[in-house]
Amino acid sequence: MKNSHRFLTGLALILLLGGCTAGGAFDVEKAMGVSGGALLAATLTEESVAQTATLAATELDGKIKVAEANNPYAVRLNRLTQGLAHYDGLNLNFKVYLAPEVNAFAMADGTVRVYSGLFDAMPDDQVLAVIMHEVGHVKLKHSYQQMREKIIGDTAFQAASSVGGYIGALTSSQLGQLGYAAIQARYSQTDELEADTYAVRALHNLGKNPQAMKASILTLEGLYGAGGGFLSSHPSNPRRLEKIDSAIANLPR
């Protein structure tokens, strides 16, 4: 009862403070918009975010051409990711998008999508390094935080959410928005560096060459310059390479 009282008191305060206009009047619509985001933030579960990610991934898979099982790109991806479906306690699913962009992304539910353009740009060891970088975003909950913030920050998603924190009847358009937000995600410098380190350690644990993570960034630098490429959108390449070298030096022998 005490906890419920505190929650309701806090909600009332959010309504009161959030509904005040510049002139001091009380704006009900403004108040409900603020409280909707605050209430959703307090109740939105990791499970519901993962469920929403799965729906968004399904929506994207219907909009972007997915390589069929016998496609050479899909065969290559399956070979690289064999045995990784439950890596590090995750439930991962991998597919290739037949599109020329040099890109890959991941979602909170373990969805990992790799563009055929990335396969065209890199050898297998570097592609695997990029994949494990994206898996790192999932394991370290960066993908979860990105989608959670998108849901909480958008009044349309707030309106579709129940008090229990589970996403209600999101439209196809809304799911598509969430999917494309995942594709275009721009992680913080800290997140990117953490995902790089995760990839280095994962490659080592898989018996692969951890230097491939460094090589993938150098490949992107050759394509786009030091400031380009989806892997180098935040930390400078020299800093990333320095951190990768440090992570490799600290691997168990």
Stockholm file with secondary structure:
# STOCKHOLM 1.0

chainA/1-253         MKNSHRFLTGLALILLLGGCTAGGAFDVEKAMGVSGGALLAATLTEESVAQTATLAATELDGKIKVAEANNPYAVRLNRLTQGLAHYDGLNLNFKVYLAPEVNAFAMADGTVRVYSGLFDAMPDDQVLAVIMHEVGHVKLKHSYQQMREKIIGDTAFQAASSVGGYIGALTSSQLGQLGYAAIQARYSQTDELEADTYAVRALHNLGKNPQAMKASILTLEGLYGAGGGFLSSHPSNPRRLEKIDSAIANLPR
#=GR chainA/1-253 SS CHHHHHHHHHHHHHHHHHTBCTTSCBCHHHHHHHHHHHHHHHHCCHHHHHHHHHHHHHHHHHHSCBCCTTSHHHHHHHHHTTTCTTGGGCCCEEEEECCSSCCEEECTTSEEEEEHHHHHHSCHHHHHHHHHHHHHHHHTTHHHHHHHHHHHHCHHHHHTBCTTSCBCCCCHHHHHHHHHHHHTCCCCHHHHHHHHHHHHHHHHHTTSCTHHHHHHHHHHHHHHCTTCSGGGSSSCHHHHHHHHHHHHHTSCC
#=GC SS_cons         CHHHHHHHHHHHHHHHHHTBCTTSCBCHHHHHHHHHHHHHHHHCCHHHHHHHHHHHHHHHHHHSCBCCTTSHHHHHHHHHTTTCTTGGGCCCEEEEECCSSCCEEECTTSEEEEEHHHHHHSCHHHHHHHHHHHHHHHHTTHHHHHHHHHHHHCHHHHHTBCTTSCBCCCCHHHHHHHHHHHHTCCCCHHHHHHHHHHHHHHHHHTTSCTHHHHHHHHHHHHHHCTTCSGGGSSSCHHHHHHHHHHHHHTSCC
//
